[in-house]
């Protein structure tokens, strides 16, 4: 399952919920809009994302719009809009977390 998070982890508990659920389904996480703040290195969420042991993707346009591209943690996969479509098409199920 692909889990899409669009809210900052500092505003909502969506990311924490995703990490609990996604560990069980072997899913991947795509961070878009303000959700990209979760992938900033040395943030409070970095350890949780790494410990989850699943692929983490960040929409490049959203990271760029927030000036974060050079501040992202190691191991994050950047995707463009085409990559976003490929991720959605490549997963049987997609869940957007609000």
C-alpha positions in Angstrom: 0.0 0.0 0.0 1.1 3.5 -0.8 0.5 6.0 2.1 0.3 9.6 1.1 0.8 12.2 3.8 0.2 15.9 3.0 0.2 17.5 6.4 3.2 18.5 8.6 3.9 16.0 11.3 4.2 19.0 13.6 0.5 19.9 13.0 -1.2 16.5 13.0 -0.6 12.9 14.1 -1.2 11.5 10.6 2.4 10.5 10.0 2.6 8.6 13.4 -0.6 6.8 12.4 0.8 5.9 9.0 4.0 4.5 10.5 2.0 2.3 12.8 -0.2 0.9 10.0 2.4 0.8 7.2 4.8 -1.4 9.1 2.1 -4.1 9.1 1.3 -3.9 5.4 4.8 -3.5 4.0 3.9 -0.2 2.4 5.7 2.9 1.3 5.2 6.5 2.3 5.0 9.5 -0.1 5.3 12.9 1.5 3.7 15.8 -0.4 2.8 19.4 0.4 3.6 20.2 4.0 4.2 16.5 4.7 7.7 16.9 3.2 8.8 18.6 6.5 8.8 15.0 8.0 11.9 14.2 5.9 14.1 17.0 7.1 17.3 15.6 8.6 17.8 16.0 12.3 14.0 16.6 12.8 11.9 14.9 15.4 10.5 12.5 12.8 13.8 11.4 11.2 14.3 8.5 13.6 10.7 7.3 13.2 10.9 7.3 9.4 14.2 5.4 9.4 13.0 2.9 12.0 9.9 2.1 10.0 12.1 0.3 7.5 10.0 1.2 4.4 10.7 3.3 1.4 10.0 7.0 1.9 9.4 9.3 -1.1 9.2 13.0 -1.3 7.6 15.0 -4.0 10.5 17.1 -5.3 8.3 20.1 -6.4 7.0 20.4 -2.8 10.4 20.1 -1.2 11.8 22.7 -3.7 8.9 25.1 -3.0 9.7 25.0 0.7 13.5 25.3 0.2 14.1 21.8 1.7 15.8 19.8 -1.1 19.3 20.2 0.5 18.0 19.6 4.0 16.4 16.2 3.5 17.6 13.1 5.4 19.6 10.3 3.8 17.7 7.6 2.1 14.7 9.6 1.0 13.7 9.1 -2.6 12.9 12.2 -4.6 10.1 11.9 -7.2 8.7 14.3 -9.8 5.1 14.3 -10.8 5.7 11.4 -13.2 7.2 9.4 -10.4 4.2 10.2 -8.2 2.0 8.7 -10.9 4.3 5.7 -11.2 4.1 5.1 -7.4 0.3 5.2 -7.5 0.1 2.9 -10.5 2.6 0.5 -8.9 0.6 0.0 -5.7 -2.6 -2.0 -5.5 -3.9 0.3 -2.8 -3.4 4.0 -2.1 -4.4 5.8 1.2 -4.3 9.5 1.6 -3.9 10.6 5.2 -5.4 14.0 6.2 
